[in-house]
């Protein structure tokens, strides 16, 4: 039994002189499928190999994430999303990884006792959904077709609509989400060989923030190499279009410190989740960060901006 696997590379990510045989994945530990390697002319980046049959990673010898082998291969960055993906009323899991791939785990249990089945790889046509690493996807009913669509990244924020109930892991090609002025929504940094891979790392929540029926974006961003942002913030992009044809305002800060300045969550980024735990009809925000803490904010604790502030970098500022 054979499966297809993919090499993905970017400048500086694979050491010079590395051969295909060095990178060749071994057999899948679950199905014993043997991976073969494929490349395409002109394609600098492809999804890393996983078993076609069970989605188990095909482990490349000596390779890790886009930042090299020290990150490991299955080092985490799963950034799970709970969503009723198949429309049966139960919360399923959409799980990412440090390679930029996404799996759908159907809930075969109940609301109170979930039991998740084997994963299905999300795909667009014959290829897996693939983007920058360390992204938490968001989901919402943009199309109004009964199944939630997914918002993730292809280096910009993009909307991937569902193909339909016949294949629950199939997605239509991505549509870039845009601001009112037509620019694409960029929320991350660049790949810089000497500083690491600053791409991805965005956390996306799709919610109707102000109750007007339009799906907005709450974003967690961080100050990665050459990122637009000076630090890690929780941001809101309001949808001024419609759900079928969304269009967004430029981001506004949601949380402020006691001095009225944008609240910063340290180095790698902020991880917001929207909840209504007190059931008063108003969103509260739970935020995680890489210090290992979780913060819970009620609207009364969002803070109030004082004076002028700037969350964006100047064009010539590439400092962390």
C-alpha positions, 0 to 999 in steps of 0.5 A: 500500500502506498500513499502520496506525501509532499515536501514543503520548503521555503528559503532557508528551511531545508539545508543545502545539500539535503536529498529527497531520500533524506526527507522521505517519510517512513511508513504510517504507524497505523496502516503500514502505508509506505509514503512516496514523494511528489513535487511539482515544478514551480511550487515552492510550498506543498503540504507535508505528507500524511497517510491518505487513509488515516491522516497520521503524519508521515514523519520526515527523517530529521525535519521538523516545522518550518523553523527546523528540526528543533521544533519537532514534527508533532510539537503541537500548535493544534489550536482547536476549534469547537464547531457543529461542523456537520449540522447534527447539533453536536460540537465537533473539532477542527484541529490544526497543527504545526505544519499548517494542515487541518483535520475534522474530528466528528463527535460521535458521542453526545453534548455532555459526553463527546466521543470523537471519531477518526479525523478527516483531512480538510481539502480543496479539490485534490489537495489538503487545505494548507496555509501558514502554521500556528493558526486557529481557524474560525467558522461561521455561516457565511453562505447560509447553506446550513453548514458553517464555512471556515476562515483561515489563512493562505498568507491573507485571511481567506474564507473557504465555503463548504462544498456540501453535505456529501463530503464534509471535509471538502471546501471550495477554493478560498476567497480573500477577505478584504477591508473596505478599501479593497486591501487584503487582511494581513495579520502576521509577519514574514518568513525570515531565516535568521529570525524564524517563521513569523507567518500564521500565528493568528487566532480567528473568532467568527462572531456577530459582535454587535447583534446586527446579524453580520459575522465579524472577526475577532482576531488575536495577533502578535509582534512577529518578525516584520509583522504590522503590529507592535505587540500582541492584541485582541482586535475586532474587524466589523463586517460592513458588508453582508454574510454572503459578501463580507467586507470589513472595517480596519481593526480596532482594539478591544482590550485596554490597560488601566492607562487606556493604552492597548492591552498587550499579551507578550511575545507570540500573540493573544489567543481570544475566545468569545463566551457568554458565561453569565448568559446576559447576552453580552460577549465576554472574552477569555484570552490565553497567551504563551506565559501560561495564563488565562484571563477572563474579561467581562465588558466592564473590564474591557477598558477605555482608550485614552488619547491617541495610540498606534498599534501598527508599525511604521513601514521601516520598523522591523523590530520585535 
